[in-house]
Amino acid sequence: MAVKKSKKGIQNIEKLNERNLKLDDWVSASHEDIEKVKARNAVMKARKEQTVTFRISGEDLEKFKDIASTKALGYQTLLASLVHQYIIGKLIEYSATTPNPLEARVERLEKKLSDKTG
């Protein structure tokens, strides 16, 4: 999560950096550390994650957060997963005219069972 820094906050960081330079506290990063940072940056760039803003009722959001917490996930992670599953066709939209696949499977199993016993 990106945090916006105020101008004063940036000035404080600059002052801290100047003080550290004067104290000569700097240590060169190892080649391994530099490569780790480059690899992590490449992964993040490849993901190309986008920020999305939308409106949702407070009640729905709280319920969604509760569901996510029962799965030991952050609610944003769960939401991103659900969107991805929908896009790749693993999440199916139901309507009154669309048969529920679970109910259809139960009906098929019941028919097989009755055919074997009947």
Order of alpha helices (4+ residues) and beta strands (2+ residues): alpha-alpha-alpha-alpha-alpha
